[in-house]
Amino acid sequence: MNERPTDVDLTPGERKRYGRHLIMPEVGLGGQQKLKAARILVIGIGGLGSPVTMYLAAAGVGTIGIVDDDVIDTSNLHRQIIYSTRDAGEAKLPIAAQRIAAINPLVHIRRYETRLTSANALEILKDYDVVVDGTDNFPTRYLVNDACVLLGIPNVYGSIFRFEGRSSVFVPKQGPCYRCMCPEPPAAGMVPNCAESGVFGVLPGIIGTIQANEALKLVLGIGDLLVGRLLLFDALSMKFTEIRLRRNPACPICGDTPTIDQLIDYEEFCKLGTRSHPQEETLVPSLSVHQLKEKLDHGEDLFLLDVREQHEYELVNLKGYLLPVREIKTRFHELDPSKEIIVYCHVGGRSAHAVRLLQERGFRKVYNLSGGIDAWAAEIDLTLPRY
């Protein structure tokens, strides 16, 4: 971690506010001065970023940077506790900054209302001591990792999925990096996001608090960090499991002979996209929800294939044939290759993967529905529930 001067004095008000820290020998006056001098950047102010920033502010971290360009949706509220019902529809960053200032007006908040990209990441990250990764997609995780390694900044990682969470700390030259743990991103569509699979509301609070804990320990220089360790948490069984991570000498960014010396195109690297740049439209045959409606209105003989899970089908469906994508390899014989098959899932990722699997098995008249059933509910049939 970059060393910063710790001779910043604490005011009488700060000494009272942080009194329970000051009486701890592991923190004390010197440690609280370190926290006041520290600069921590939090990338993403969602489920993980909410508890992270709230606890960092409460602990007295002097400067907290936040990167986010998203808008608050009602579906965020069950887990993104920094927001309230009246905030729906507002930009996240200004609301989050207000909440953090209300928790601790002594904290300086730097706002970056932008999407983190290869073009701006190094400039944004370079002045911080610690980076906390609260993102929910693989391109940004690889981007954050590579930027942190190039700049020599510790990266506090966390991720959540349904009832499962994980966290680790990647410190350049002291242990493995994210690429050592995940050398290659998963195939597109194989790891659904929160919008597709859901997340237990309290889970990001648990993992985010662990991230805040590790970030504070980094600044204070105390305790055993999660360096070289991946902490897994299962909320259903209420169990923590630890996996040892090793640095990969052949890692392209932190290995003995690194081949990456600048930030790359991470969307291309991960072969992932967003709703505004859907990968399925460029990688597999696809059609829009409006094109599907036109075909149905004309009475064309189509076979609708739903590749979501049973519980999703029960929430809302288009009366398609249910065949979860994970079962396609063993059940594709249930489908008629002579039919024109329209494949859909929640937002289009899993169905794109399903189309590729069917193409590999000789299906030629198979198309992905861009945007999935969520786009159908948003643009065609507004009476359908969205989730």
C-alpha atoms as a printed R data frame, in Angstrom:
    type eleno elety resid chain resno       x       y       z
1   ATOM     1    CA   MET     A     1   0.000   0.000   0.000
2   ATOM     2    CA   ASN     A     2   1.233   3.514  -0.796
3   ATOM     3    CA   GLU     A     3   2.466   5.196   2.394
4   ATOM     4    CA   ARG     A     4   0.868   8.520   3.235
5   ATOM     5    CA   PRO     A     5   1.782  10.922   6.032
6   ATOM     6    CA   THR     A     6   0.058  10.063   9.296
7   ATOM     7    CA   ASP     A     7   0.881  13.265  11.148
8   ATOM     8    CA   VAL     A     8  -2.642  14.561  10.511
9   ATOM     9    CA   ASP     A     9  -4.057  15.655  13.819
10  ATOM    10    CA   LEU     A    10  -7.464  14.653  15.106
11  ATOM    11    CA   THR     A    11  -9.819  17.354  16.278
12  ATOM    12    CA   PRO     A    12 -11.568  17.038  19.648
13  ATOM    13    CA   GLY     A    13 -14.729  16.106  17.764
14  ATOM    14    CA   GLU     A    14 -12.913  13.351  15.874
15  ATOM    15    CA   ARG     A    15 -11.371  12.006  19.061
16  ATOM    16    CA   LYS     A    16 -14.845  11.668  20.539
17  ATOM    17    CA   ARG     A    17 -16.338  10.180  17.359
18  ATOM    18    CA   TYR     A    18 -13.605   7.559  16.991
19  ATOM    19    CA   GLY     A    19 -13.094   7.013  20.717
20  ATOM    20    CA   ARG     A    20 -13.809   3.278  20.571
21  ATOM    21    CA   HIS     A    21 -11.060   2.948  17.972
22  ATOM    22    CA   LEU     A    22  -8.604   5.047  19.930
23  ATOM    23    CA   ILE     A    23  -8.749   2.800  22.977
24  ATOM    24    CA   MET     A    24  -7.870  -0.261  20.899
25  ATOM    25    CA   PRO     A    25  -4.091  -0.804  20.836
26  ATOM    26    CA   GLU     A    26  -4.339  -2.249  17.290
27  ATOM    27    CA   VAL     A    27  -5.748   1.075  16.090
28  ATOM    28    CA   GLY     A    28  -5.025   3.829  18.589
29  ATOM    29    CA   LEU     A    29  -4.279   7.423  17.721
30  ATOM    30    CA   GLY     A    30  -1.700   6.520  15.083
31  ATOM    31    CA   GLY     A    31  -4.049   4.113  13.361
32  ATOM    32    CA   GLN     A    32  -6.887   6.616  13.312
33  ATOM    33    CA   GLN     A    33  -4.540   9.150  11.793
34  ATOM    34    CA   LYS     A    34  -3.707   6.597   9.096
35  ATOM    35    CA   LEU     A    35  -7.399   6.183   8.381
36  ATOM    36    CA   LYS     A    36  -7.882   9.946   8.172
37  ATOM    37    CA   ALA     A    37  -4.995  10.216   5.701
38  ATOM    38    CA   ALA     A    38  -6.144   7.215   3.636
39  ATOM    39    CA   ARG     A    39  -7.730   7.311   0.207
40  ATOM    40    CA   ILE     A    40  -9.902   4.337  -0.737
41  ATOM    41    CA   LEU     A    41 -11.686   3.931  -4.072
42  ATOM    42    CA   VAL     A    42 -14.898   1.905  -4.247
43  ATOM    43    CA   ILE     A    43 -15.924   0.773  -7.714
44  ATOM    44    CA   GLY     A    44 -19.670   0.226  -7.890
45  ATOM    45    CA   ILE     A    45 -22.107   1.552  -5.301
46  ATOM    46    CA   GLY     A    46 -24.578  -1.321  -5.419
47  ATOM    47    CA   GLY     A    47 -25.102  -4.300  -3.129
48  ATOM    48    CA   LEU     A    48 -21.439  -4.600  -2.151
49  ATOM    49    CA   GLY     A    49 -20.515  -0.944  -2.426
50  ATOM    50    CA   SER     A    50 -23.321   0.136  -0.082
51  ATOM    51    CA   PRO     A    51 -22.007  -1.502   3.118
52  ATOM    52    CA   VAL     A    52 -18.397  -0.932   2.071
53  ATOM    53    CA   THR     A    53 -18.740   2.841   1.760
54  ATOM    54    CA   MET     A    54 -20.968   3.180   4.820
55  ATOM    55    CA   TYR     A    55 -18.497   1.356   7.064
56  ATOM    56    CA   LEU     A    56 -15.440   3.074   5.591
57  ATOM    57    CA   ALA     A    57 -17.071   6.442   6.219
58  ATOM    58    CA   ALA     A    58 -18.092   5.494   9.745
59  ATOM    59    CA   ALA     A    59 -14.539   4.314  10.462
60  ATOM    60    CA   GLY     A    60 -13.120   7.707   9.487
61  ATOM    61    CA   VAL     A    61 -11.405   7.024   6.154
62  ATOM    62    CA   GLY     A    62 -10.438  10.515   5.053
63  ATOM    63    CA   THR     A    63 -11.122  10.265   1.332
64  ATOM    64    CA   ILE     A    64 -13.548   7.857  -0.314
65  ATOM    65    CA   GLY     A    65 -13.808   7.769  -4.081
66  ATOM    66    CA   ILE     A    66 -16.845   6.193  -5.740
67  ATOM    67    CA   VAL     A    67 -17.186   5.142  -9.383
68  ATOM    68    CA   ASP     A    68 -20.711   4.477 -10.676
69  ATOM    69    CA   ASP     A    69 -22.913   5.674 -13.522
70  ATOM    70    CA   ASP     A    70 -26.030   3.613 -12.807
71  ATOM    71    CA   VAL     A    71 -29.570   4.590 -11.838
72  ATOM    72    CA   ILE     A    72 -31.469   3.267  -8.812
73  ATOM    73    CA   ASP     A    73 -34.077   0.663  -9.702
74  ATOM    74    CA   THR     A    74 -36.776  -0.593  -7.355
75  ATOM    75    CA   SER     A    75 -35.343  -4.108  -7.723
76  ATOM    76    CA   ASN     A    76 -32.087  -2.834  -6.137
77  ATOM    77    CA   LEU     A    77 -33.689  -1.869  -2.842
78  ATOM    78    CA   HIS     A    78 -33.787  -5.282  -1.157
79  ATOM    79    CA   ARG     A    79 -29.986  -5.367  -0.999
80  ATOM    80    CA   GLN     A    80 -28.563  -1.907  -1.802
81  ATOM    81    CA   ILE     A    81 -29.234  -0.492   1.633
82  ATOM    82    CA   ILE     A    82 -27.753   2.933   1.027
83  ATOM    83    CA   TYR     A    83 -30.868   3.862  -0.996
84  ATOM    84    CA   SER     A    84 -34.516   4.331  -0.028
85  ATOM    85    CA   THR     A    85 -37.800   3.859  -1.858
86  ATOM    86    CA   ARG     A    86 -38.103   7.526  -2.795
87  ATOM    87    CA   ASP     A    87 -34.725   7.343  -4.578
88  ATOM    88    CA   ALA     A    88 -35.943   4.996  -7.349
89  ATOM    89    CA   GLY     A    89 -35.188   6.453 -10.753
90  ATOM    90    CA   GLU     A    90 -32.437   8.749  -9.470
91  ATOM    91    CA   ALA     A    91 -28.744   8.478 -10.299
92  ATOM    92    CA   LYS     A    92 -26.960   6.386  -7.681
93  ATOM    93    CA   LEU     A    93 -23.879   8.491  -7.076
94  ATOM    94    CA   PRO     A    94 -25.436  11.754  -5.802
95  ATOM    95    CA   ILE     A    95 -27.796   9.865  -3.482
96  ATOM    96    CA   ALA     A    96 -24.999   7.661  -2.137
97  ATOM    97    CA   ALA     A    97 -22.793  10.701  -1.539
98  ATOM    98    CA   GLN     A    98 -25.573  12.331   0.485
99  ATOM    99    CA   ARG     A    99 -26.006   9.212   2.634
100 ATOM   100    CA   ILE     A   100 -22.264   8.884   3.251
101 ATOM   101    CA   ALA     A   101 -22.019  12.549   4.212
102 ATOM   102    CA   ALA     A   102 -24.912  12.041   6.627
103 ATOM   103    CA   ILE     A   103 -23.051   9.151   8.260
104 ATOM   104    CA   ASN     A   104 -19.826  11.115   8.563
105 ATOM   105    CA   PRO     A   105 -19.612  14.724   7.318
106 ATOM   106    CA   LEU     A   106 -15.859  14.699   8.039
107 ATOM   107    CA   VAL     A   107 -15.195  12.362   5.096
108 ATOM   108    CA   HIS     A   108 -14.177  13.819   1.745
109 ATOM   109    CA   ILE     A   109 -16.122  12.146  -1.080
110 ATOM   110    CA   ARG     A   110 -14.830  12.064  -4.630
111 ATOM   111    CA   ARG     A   111 -17.489  11.243  -7.199
112 ATOM   112    CA   TYR     A   112 -16.799   9.667 -10.593
113 ATOM   113    CA   GLU     A   113 -20.161   9.467 -12.324
114 ATOM   114    CA   THR     A   114 -18.831   7.459 -15.226
115 ATOM   115    CA   ARG     A   115 -18.295   3.915 -16.376
116 ATOM   116    CA   LEU     A   116 -14.828   2.598 -15.595
117 ATOM   117    CA   THR     A   117 -13.041   1.861 -18.882
118 ATOM   118    CA   SER     A   118  -9.588   1.101 -20.159
119 ATOM   119    CA   ALA     A   119  -9.364   4.754 -21.181
120 ATOM   120    CA   ASN     A   120  -9.955   6.237 -17.721
121 ATOM   121    CA   ALA     A   121  -9.105   3.518 -15.183
122 ATOM   122    CA   LEU     A   122  -5.427   4.334 -14.632
123 ATOM   123    CA   GLU     A   123  -6.125   8.030 -14.235
124 ATOM   124    CA   ILE     A   124  -8.932   7.414 -11.725
125 ATOM   125    CA   LEU     A   125  -7.129   4.752  -9.669
126 ATOM   126    CA   LYS     A   126  -3.638   6.241  -9.510
127 ATOM   127    CA   ASP     A   127  -4.114   8.465  -6.437
128 ATOM   128    CA   TYR     A   128  -5.675   5.822  -4.173
129 ATOM   129    CA   ASP     A   129  -4.140   3.575  -1.531
130 ATOM   130    CA   VAL     A   130  -6.684   0.753  -1.787
131 ATOM   131    CA   VAL     A   131  -9.297  -0.205  -4.376
132 ATOM   132    CA   VAL     A   132 -12.438  -2.094  -3.377
133 ATOM   133    CA   ASP     A   133 -14.078  -3.954  -6.265
134 ATOM   134    CA   GLY     A   134 -17.858  -3.990  -5.883
135 ATOM   135    CA   THR     A   135 -18.621  -4.700  -9.529
136 ATOM   136    CA   ASP     A   136 -20.855  -7.460 -10.879
137 ATOM   137    CA   ASN     A   137 -19.375  -8.289 -14.276
138 ATOM   138    CA   PHE     A   138 -16.243 -10.002 -15.530
139 ATOM   139    CA   PRO     A   139 -14.902  -7.342 -17.927
140 ATOM   140    CA   THR     A   140 -14.731  -4.760 -15.139
141 ATOM   141    CA   ARG     A   141 -13.206  -7.234 -12.675
142 ATOM   142    CA   TYR     A   142 -10.369  -7.992 -15.088
143 ATOM   143    CA   LEU     A   143  -9.999  -4.276 -15.809
144 ATOM   144    CA   VAL     A   144  -9.795  -3.418 -12.098
145 ATOM   145    CA   ASN     A   145  -7.302  -6.223 -11.508
146 ATOM   146    CA   ASP     A   146  -4.987  -5.231 -14.330
147 ATOM   147    CA   ALA     A   147  -5.111  -1.532 -13.439
148 ATOM   148    CA   CYS     A   148  -4.306  -2.315  -9.796
149 ATOM   149    CA   VAL     A   149  -1.374  -4.560 -10.747
150 ATOM   150    CA   LEU     A   150   0.049  -1.966 -13.147
151 ATOM   151    CA   LEU     A   151  -0.270   0.743 -10.488
152 ATOM   152    CA   GLY     A   152   0.801  -1.448  -7.549
153 ATOM   153    CA   ILE     A   153  -2.432  -0.878  -5.599
154 ATOM   154    CA   PRO     A   154  -4.122  -3.529  -3.396
155 ATOM   155    CA   ASN     A   155  -7.449  -4.774  -4.748
156 ATOM   156    CA   VAL     A   156 -10.124  -5.983  -2.311
157 ATOM   157    CA   TYR     A   157 -12.335  -8.372  -4.271
158 ATOM   158    CA   GLY     A   158 -15.869  -9.540  -3.547
159 ATOM   159    CA   SER     A   159 -18.643 -11.221  -5.501
160 ATOM   160    CA   ILE     A   160 -22.114 -12.579  -4.791
161 ATOM   161    CA   PHE     A   161 -24.427 -15.114  -6.425
162 ATOM   162    CA   ARG     A   162 -27.772 -16.285  -5.015
163 ATOM   163    CA   PHE     A   163 -26.811 -17.500  -1.493
164 ATOM   164    CA   GLU     A   164 -23.055 -17.662  -2.101
165 ATOM   165    CA   GLY     A   165 -20.405 -15.001  -1.665
166 ATOM   166    CA   ARG     A   166 -16.640 -14.831  -1.928
167 ATOM   167    CA   SER     A   167 -13.872 -12.417  -1.071
168 ATOM   168    CA   SER     A   168 -10.099 -12.128  -1.378
169 ATOM   169    CA   VAL     A   169  -7.370  -9.507  -1.345
170 ATOM   170    CA   PHE     A   170  -4.950  -9.143  -4.243
171 ATOM   171    CA   VAL     A   171  -1.779  -7.252  -3.305
172 ATOM   172    CA   PRO     A   172   0.747  -6.775  -6.127
173 ATOM   173    CA   LYS     A   173   4.094  -8.513  -5.484
174 ATOM   174    CA   GLN     A   174   2.756 -10.090  -2.285
175 ATOM   175    CA   GLY     A   175   0.423 -12.758  -3.644
176 ATOM   176    CA   PRO     A   176  -1.763 -13.864  -6.543
177 ATOM   177    CA   CYS     A   177  -3.970 -11.524  -8.534
178 ATOM   178    CA   TYR     A   178  -7.471 -12.031  -9.887
179 ATOM   179    CA   ARG     A   179  -6.069 -13.459 -13.118
180 ATOM   180    CA   CYS     A   180  -4.146 -16.065 -11.124
181 ATOM   181    CA   MET     A   181  -7.456 -17.150  -9.614
182 ATOM   182    CA   CYS     A   182  -9.462 -16.867 -12.856
183 ATOM   183    CA   PRO     A   183  -7.058 -17.157 -15.826
184 ATOM   184    CA   GLU     A   184  -9.939 -17.150 -18.301
185 ATOM   185    CA   PRO     A   185 -13.448 -15.703 -18.070
186 ATOM   186    CA   PRO     A   186 -16.341 -18.155 -18.206
187 ATOM   187    CA   ALA     A   187 -18.142 -18.745 -21.478
188 ATOM   188    CA   ALA     A   188 -20.742 -16.116 -22.254
189 ATOM   189    CA   GLY     A   189 -24.093 -16.971 -20.713
190 ATOM   190    CA   MET     A   190 -22.743 -19.617 -18.363
191 ATOM   191    CA   VAL     A   191 -22.669 -17.399 -15.265
192 ATOM   192    CA   PRO     A   192 -26.002 -15.578 -14.895
193 ATOM   193    CA   ASN     A   193 -25.947 -12.226 -13.139
194 ATOM   194    CA   CYS     A   194 -28.181 -11.064 -10.301
195 ATOM   195    CA   ALA     A   195 -30.882 -10.016 -12.751
196 ATOM   196    CA   GLU     A   196 -31.072 -13.568 -14.072
197 ATOM   197    CA   SER     A   197 -30.561 -15.690 -10.957
198 ATOM   198    CA   GLY     A   198 -31.274 -13.383  -8.038
199 ATOM   199    CA   VAL     A   199 -29.341 -12.736  -4.860
200 ATOM   200    CA   PHE     A   200 -30.327 -13.167  -1.216
201 ATOM   201    CA   GLY     A   201 -30.802  -9.653   0.135
202 ATOM   202    CA   VAL     A   202 -28.483  -9.855   3.156
203 ATOM   203    CA   LEU     A   203 -25.633 -11.596   1.305
204 ATOM   204    CA   PRO     A   204 -23.970  -8.464  -0.132
205 ATOM   205    CA   GLY     A   205 -24.098  -6.944   3.350
206 ATOM   206    CA   ILE     A   206 -22.047  -9.847   4.684
207 ATOM   207    CA   ILE     A   207 -19.516  -9.888   1.846
208 ATOM   208    CA   GLY     A   208 -19.341  -6.089   1.618
209 ATOM   209    CA   THR     A   209 -18.612  -5.852   5.324
210 ATOM   210    CA   ILE     A   210 -15.790  -8.372   4.884
211 ATOM   211    CA   GLN     A   211 -14.388  -6.196   2.088
212 ATOM   212    CA   ALA     A   212 -14.573  -3.106   4.303
213 ATOM   213    CA   ASN     A   213 -12.814  -5.038   7.062
214 ATOM   214    CA   GLU     A   214  -9.944  -6.011   4.756
215 ATOM   215    CA   ALA     A   215  -9.639  -2.475   3.360
216 ATOM   216    CA   LEU     A   216  -9.337  -1.032   6.871
217 ATOM   217    CA   LYS     A   217  -6.768  -3.679   7.834
218 ATOM   218    CA   LEU     A   218  -4.736  -2.772   4.749
219 ATOM   219    CA   VAL     A   219  -4.646   0.878   5.777
220 ATOM   220    CA   LEU     A   220  -3.860   0.094   9.399
221 ATOM   221    CA   GLY     A   221  -1.328  -2.626   8.594
222 ATOM   222    CA   ILE     A   222  -2.849  -5.062  11.071
223 ATOM   223    CA   GLY     A   223  -4.081  -8.641  11.103
224 ATOM   224    CA   ASP     A   224  -3.893 -11.433   8.554
225 ATOM   225    CA   LEU     A   225  -5.211 -10.296   5.194
226 ATOM   226    CA   LEU     A   226  -7.039 -12.501   2.704
227 ATOM   227    CA   VAL     A   227  -3.936 -12.482   0.514
228 ATOM   228    CA   GLY     A   228  -3.519 -15.870  -1.135
229 ATOM   229    CA   ARG     A   229  -6.827 -16.957   0.359
230 ATOM   230    CA   LEU     A   230 -10.315 -17.081  -1.169
231 ATOM   231    CA   LEU     A   231 -13.016 -16.926   1.494
232 ATOM   232    CA   LEU     A   232 -16.254 -18.640   0.444
233 ATOM   233    CA   PHE     A   233 -19.519 -18.092   2.301
234 ATOM   234    CA   ASP     A   234 -22.713 -20.153   2.000
235 ATOM   235    CA   ALA     A   235 -25.653 -18.334   3.573
236 ATOM   236    CA   LEU     A   236 -27.922 -21.397   3.472
237 ATOM   237    CA   SER     A   237 -25.594 -23.643   5.443
238 ATOM   238    CA   MET     A   238 -24.049 -20.690   7.304
239 ATOM   239    CA   LYS     A   239 -20.552 -21.955   6.583
240 ATOM   240    CA   PHE     A   240 -17.305 -20.265   5.657
241 ATOM   241    CA   THR     A   241 -14.765 -22.198   3.590
242 ATOM   242    CA   GLU     A   242 -11.257 -21.105   2.716
243 ATOM   243    CA   ILE     A   243  -9.360 -22.015  -0.447
244 ATOM   244    CA   ARG     A   244  -5.653 -21.334  -0.818
245 ATOM   245    CA   LEU     A   245  -4.689 -19.338  -3.888
246 ATOM   246    CA   ARG     A   246  -1.249 -19.409  -5.447
247 ATOM   247    CA   ARG     A   247   0.438 -16.871  -7.644
248 ATOM   248    CA   ASN     A   248   0.771 -18.132 -11.197
249 ATOM   249    CA   PRO     A   249   4.345 -17.595 -12.449
250 ATOM   250    CA   ALA     A   250   2.918 -17.589 -15.985
251 ATOM   251    CA   CYS     A   251   0.232 -15.004 -15.218
252 ATOM   252    CA   PRO     A   252   0.190 -12.495 -18.098
253 ATOM   253    CA   ILE     A   253  -0.105  -9.475 -15.766
254 ATOM   254    CA   CYS     A   254   1.696 -10.378 -12.503
255 ATOM   255    CA   GLY     A   255   3.819 -13.360 -13.551
256 ATOM   256    CA   ASP     A   256   7.562 -13.655 -13.913
257 ATOM   257    CA   THR     A   257   7.471 -12.509 -17.545
258 ATOM   258    CA   PRO     A   258   4.261 -10.467 -17.906
259 ATOM   259    CA   THR     A   259   2.922  -9.890 -21.390
260 ATOM   260    CA   ILE     A   260   0.295  -7.291 -20.468
261 ATOM   261    CA   ASP     A   261   1.809  -3.853 -19.908
262 ATOM   262    CA   GLN     A   262  -1.248  -1.771 -20.689
263 ATOM   263    CA   LEU     A   263  -5.017  -2.034 -20.360
264 ATOM   264    CA   ILE     A   264  -6.789  -3.965 -23.103
265 ATOM   265    CA   ASP     A   265 -10.336  -4.287 -24.503
266 ATOM   266    CA   TYR     A   266 -11.991  -6.241 -21.687
267 ATOM   267    CA   GLU     A   267 -15.375  -6.594 -23.337
268 ATOM   268    CA   GLU     A   268 -13.678  -8.356 -26.215
269 ATOM   269    CA   PHE     A   269 -11.508 -10.386 -23.835
270 ATOM   270    CA   CYS     A   270 -14.518 -11.668 -21.934
271 ATOM   271    CA   LYS     A   271 -16.813 -11.916 -24.954
272 ATOM   272    CA   LEU     A   272 -19.533 -10.385 -22.793
273 ATOM   273    CA   GLY     A   273 -21.833  -7.492 -23.515
274 ATOM   274    CA   THR     A   274 -24.586  -5.413 -22.014
275 ATOM   275    CA   ARG     A   275 -28.156  -4.732 -23.053
276 ATOM   276    CA   SER     A   276 -26.871  -1.761 -25.034
277 ATOM   277    CA   HIS     A   277 -24.260  -3.942 -26.790
278 ATOM   278    CA   PRO     A   278 -25.671  -7.482 -26.737
279 ATOM   279    CA   GLN     A   279 -23.108 -10.104 -27.618
280 ATOM   280    CA   GLU     A   280 -25.721 -12.477 -28.974
281 ATOM   281    CA   GLU     A   281 -26.533 -10.123 -31.877
282 ATOM   282    CA   THR     A   282 -22.971 -10.403 -33.149
283 ATOM   283    CA   LEU     A   283 -22.146 -13.999 -32.238
284 ATOM   284    CA   VAL     A   284 -25.348 -15.941 -32.976
285 ATOM   285    CA   PRO     A   285 -28.415 -15.451 -35.214
286 ATOM   286    CA   SER     A   286 -30.918 -13.342 -33.345
287 ATOM   287    CA   LEU     A   287 -34.125 -11.394 -33.686
288 ATOM   288    CA   SER     A   288 -35.687  -8.604 -31.672
289 ATOM   289    CA   VAL     A   289 -38.869  -8.861 -29.657
290 ATOM   290    CA   HIS     A   290 -40.607  -6.719 -32.302
291 ATOM   291    CA   GLN     A   291 -39.531  -9.110 -35.042
292 ATOM   292    CA   LEU     A   292 -40.851 -12.028 -33.007
293 ATOM   293    CA   LYS     A   293 -44.186 -10.287 -32.487
294 ATOM   294    CA   GLU     A   294 -44.472  -9.663 -36.219
295 ATOM   295    CA   LYS     A   295 -43.813 -13.328 -36.957
296 ATOM   296    CA   LEU     A   296 -46.398 -14.427 -34.394
297 ATOM   297    CA   ASP     A   297 -48.959 -11.938 -35.741
298 ATOM   298    CA   HIS     A   298 -48.451 -13.419 -39.211
299 ATOM   299    CA   GLY     A   299 -49.144 -16.882 -37.852
300 ATOM   300    CA   GLU     A   300 -45.723 -18.313 -38.646
301 ATOM   301    CA   ASP     A   301 -45.054 -21.787 -37.274
302 ATOM   302    CA   LEU     A   302 -42.486 -21.096 -34.545
303 ATOM   303    CA   PHE     A   303 -41.223 -23.185 -31.666
304 ATOM   304    CA   LEU     A   304 -40.535 -21.085 -28.565
305 ATOM   305    CA   LEU     A   305 -37.815 -22.599 -26.380
306 ATOM   306    CA   ASP     A   306 -37.453 -21.291 -22.829
307 ATOM   307    CA   VAL     A   307 -33.993 -22.096 -21.405
308 ATOM   308    CA   ARG     A   308 -34.494 -20.584 -17.937
309 ATOM   309    CA   GLU     A   309 -35.080 -22.518 -14.732
310 ATOM   310    CA   GLN     A   310 -38.412 -23.886 -13.506
311 ATOM   311    CA   HIS     A   311 -38.822 -21.245 -10.797
312 ATOM   312    CA   GLU     A   312 -38.281 -18.476 -13.361
313 ATOM   313    CA   TYR     A   313 -40.821 -20.078 -15.703
314 ATOM   314    CA   GLU     A   314 -43.371 -20.024 -12.897
315 ATOM   315    CA   LEU     A   315 -42.810 -16.289 -12.408
316 ATOM   316    CA   VAL     A   316 -43.582 -15.384 -16.019
317 ATOM   317    CA   ASN     A   317 -43.440 -17.214 -19.351
318 ATOM   318    CA   LEU     A   318 -44.387 -17.020 -23.025
319 ATOM   319    CA   LYS     A   319 -45.816 -20.546 -22.971
320 ATOM   320    CA   GLY     A   320 -42.633 -21.837 -24.530
321 ATOM   321    CA   TYR     A   321 -41.155 -25.312 -24.104
322 ATOM   322    CA   LEU     A   322 -39.056 -25.327 -20.926
323 ATOM   323    CA   LEU     A   323 -35.575 -26.817 -21.318
324 ATOM   324    CA   PRO     A   324 -32.954 -25.255 -18.999
325 ATOM   325    CA   VAL     A   325 -29.713 -24.439 -20.767
326 ATOM   326    CA   ARG     A   326 -27.763 -26.715 -18.410
327 ATOM   327    CA   GLU     A   327 -29.763 -29.712 -19.725
328 ATOM   328    CA   ILE     A   328 -29.548 -29.017 -23.458
329 ATOM   329    CA   LYS     A   329 -26.548 -31.274 -24.063
330 ATOM   330    CA   THR     A   330 -28.476 -34.311 -22.788
331 ATOM   331    CA   ARG     A   331 -31.998 -33.399 -23.954
332 ATOM   332    CA   PHE     A   332 -31.548 -31.753 -27.361
333 ATOM   333    CA   HIS     A   333 -33.165 -34.836 -28.980
334 ATOM   334    CA   GLU     A   334 -36.495 -33.556 -27.614
335 ATOM   335    CA   LEU     A   335 -36.359 -30.749 -30.185
336 ATOM   336    CA   ASP     A   336 -37.260 -30.908 -33.883
337 ATOM   337    CA   PRO     A   337 -34.400 -29.500 -36.019
338 ATOM   338    CA   SER     A   338 -36.803 -28.911 -38.930
339 ATOM   339    CA   LYS     A   339 -38.718 -26.323 -36.884
340 ATOM   340    CA   GLU     A   340 -37.791 -22.652 -36.643
341 ATOM   341    CA   ILE     A   341 -36.766 -22.382 -32.993
342 ATOM   342    CA   ILE     A   342 -36.749 -19.102 -31.086
343 ATOM   343    CA   VAL     A   343 -34.718 -19.422 -27.889
344 ATOM   344    CA   TYR     A   344 -35.189 -17.053 -24.986
345 ATOM   345    CA   CYS     A   345 -34.128 -16.626 -21.353
346 ATOM   346    CA   HIS     A   346 -34.386 -13.674 -18.979
347 ATOM   347    CA   VAL     A   347 -32.226 -11.089 -20.770
348 ATOM   348    CA   GLY     A   348 -30.513 -12.971 -23.607
349 ATOM   349    CA   GLY     A   349 -27.210 -14.335 -22.281
350 ATOM   350    CA   ARG     A   350 -28.098 -17.927 -21.513
351 ATOM   351    CA   SER     A   351 -30.224 -18.217 -24.641
352 ATOM   352    CA   ALA     A   352 -27.288 -17.079 -26.802
353 ATOM   353    CA   HIS     A   353 -25.220 -19.877 -25.305
354 ATOM   354    CA   ALA     A   354 -28.094 -22.308 -25.900
355 ATOM   355    CA   VAL     A   355 -28.230 -21.297 -29.568
356 ATOM   356    CA   ARG     A   356 -24.533 -22.079 -29.938
357 ATOM   357    CA   LEU     A   357 -24.996 -25.478 -28.293
358 ATOM   358    CA   LEU     A   358 -27.839 -26.334 -30.662
359 ATOM   359    CA   GLN     A   359 -25.862 -25.130 -33.681
360 ATOM   360    CA   GLU     A   360 -23.058 -27.493 -32.682
361 ATOM   361    CA   ARG     A   361 -25.610 -30.325 -32.830
362 ATOM   362    CA   GLY     A   362 -26.767 -29.541 -36.342
363 ATOM   363    CA   PHE     A   363 -29.680 -27.175 -35.720
364 ATOM   364    CA   ARG     A   364 -29.770 -24.531 -38.427
365 ATOM   365    CA   LYS     A   365 -33.058 -22.685 -37.952
366 ATOM   366    CA   VAL     A   366 -32.416 -21.507 -34.401
367 ATOM   367    CA   TYR     A   367 -32.441 -17.878 -33.249
368 ATOM   368    CA   ASN     A   368 -31.799 -16.020 -30.024
369 ATOM   369    CA   LEU     A   369 -34.376 -13.545 -28.727
370 ATOM   370    CA   SER     A   370 -32.409 -10.365 -27.963
371 ATOM   371    CA   GLY     A   371 -33.187  -9.030 -24.529
372 ATOM   372    CA   GLY     A   372 -35.138 -12.143 -23.604
373 ATOM   373    CA   ILE     A   373 -38.486 -12.214 -21.859
374 ATOM   374    CA   ASP     A   374 -37.550  -9.064 -19.968
375 ATOM   375    CA   ALA     A   375 -37.453  -7.095 -23.232
376 ATOM   376    CA   TRP     A   376 -40.762  -8.693 -24.288
377 ATOM   377    CA   ALA     A   377 -42.372  -7.552 -21.026
378 ATOM   378    CA   ALA     A   378 -40.849  -4.074 -21.319
379 ATOM   379    CA   GLU     A   379 -41.608  -3.439 -24.993
380 ATOM   380    CA   ILE     A   380 -44.387  -5.764 -26.179
381 ATOM   381    CA   ASP     A   381 -46.647  -7.046 -23.403
382 ATOM   382    CA   LEU     A   382 -46.591  -4.514 -20.582
383 ATOM   383    CA   THR     A   383 -49.014  -6.623 -18.519
384 ATOM   384    CA   LEU     A   384 -46.352  -9.280 -17.905
385 ATOM   385    CA   PRO     A   385 -44.459  -9.076 -14.593
386 ATOM   386    CA   ARG     A   386 -40.741  -8.307 -14.694
387 ATOM   387    CA   TYR     A   387 -38.181  -9.668 -12.254
